[in-house]
Amino acid sequence: MASPSLQITSGIVPPKLVPGDLVAITSPAGHVPLEAIQPMIQALQQWGLLVRIGATLGQREGTFGGNDEARAADLQQLLDDPAVKAIYCARGGYGCVRIVDRLDLRGLRASPKWLIGFSDITVLHSHLHQQLGMATLHAPMAAAFADASALAAIATIQQALLGEPMDYPLLPHPRNRTGEASGLLVGGNLRTLETLAGSTSALNCEGKILFLEDINEALYSVDRMFWHLQRRGALSRLAGLVIGGFSHKPMDAGSLPFSLDLYDIVSEKVAGYRYPVCFDFPVGHQAHNLALKCGVRHQLHVGTAGGRLWEA
């Protein structure tokens, strides 16, 4: 196994999918009822892909999609099966950290495949990047396929899986910091990445373009997490920083308001560095949640009139 400090400069990119390839759907974190994945299944089939439903779909133990043993076994079987070309995680929530150390990655190394999802699936994105240098797809999960407002985001999943180079325009923002960057694109849910610090799944961001998103966090908590990134050096050696969607938990009644907003929090922590920073990128817990290829080299251009993030 690789050490947590391993610096990945290039890695393994699973092959693009072609019609007839098999996509398996599993539930390594939260519970998902079978009826909730039907729109996802229909979309994958419309793209010409075959679908296998994992053993954890429909299972439930508390908030989890089955107990830890069942979720780990289901994911392990799919990682090991060379017929499976992509593994789609149906839901986030919480649970991946409970099973990640049970996983044997030798089968995945021998038969690379796309792992897809976001939110709590950030655990797996970070772990596979650090341990194998394996590219993964940060993308919407089952619920988005039933949401008409998420059609544009769903289209980017199809583009990514079928091998189209990804290219995203950036809107101008008064707090953006202009510049150019090139590096592997990594990141995900801020809270989840923070909890991985010091473990064998901890993300090494050196020389990379980092994207971050989060949901329902108080502003003081977001500030604390960015201080954590800054103090452990994770922000000092980036090639670029992309800030996605952040929704904030309202303050309790009677609490004093926090004096900084998200833009203040981030700008304060990166003030001593010179790499480009862009805000309000469409990724996160929102309908317009574009698919991003983690562990794949991208270019970032941030200008005063907008910019662009694209697969190099």
C-alpha angles and dihedrals in degrees: 000000000000120000121250090249095056110135110219111202096167132001152171117309112194115232120267117261123252130195110289095031117134123244118189122205119211139167110225093162127016130025117268123188115224093243091058093065097051095095089050091051092049092051094049091049091049087056088058096256129133118233132215120190112221123229093252096061108110093011118122138190109166105308093338130097090244129319122311093263093052095047093047092046093050093049092044093053091052093046090053098046110094090198090067110085098179136017116212116200107213100205144005123204106120136321114080095097089058092062107026095094091054093062122106108207099190093098091050091050089053094044110028116204137167118267111201135197143073143223106044088011084074084088090065095041091054095042095050091046093051098040101038108008084239119166115230136180120249101203147137119287136218099303092059093061089066093049115091090200090061097061094109091052092047089053090059090056090057091047093050096046094046092053104256113151108251121237126175128185117222121218118225116260127184092230096049116117113221125231147097129271140175127191147101112307112235138158143079135169112015097212091049093049090050092055090054094058112124094017131104087258095056113130118241105211100181112138092357138115106248123204123191137187137166144174137221097358123144112244092243088056092051088050091051092050092050090048087053091053091047096047094050091050097248093128098043099070102039124129090211143340128228118190114201132182119332122180117191131219110235117247118260115260110277094018119130112249117253109250099223131063124210093271092052092047095053097039091052093053096048098039092107095054131073107213122115119270127194129188135208096025109172100254129107142049096346138093093257095060107147122208114252127193105229116208093022122116115256137176122226125201118181116183136166092259096045131283147215142257114199142166108260 
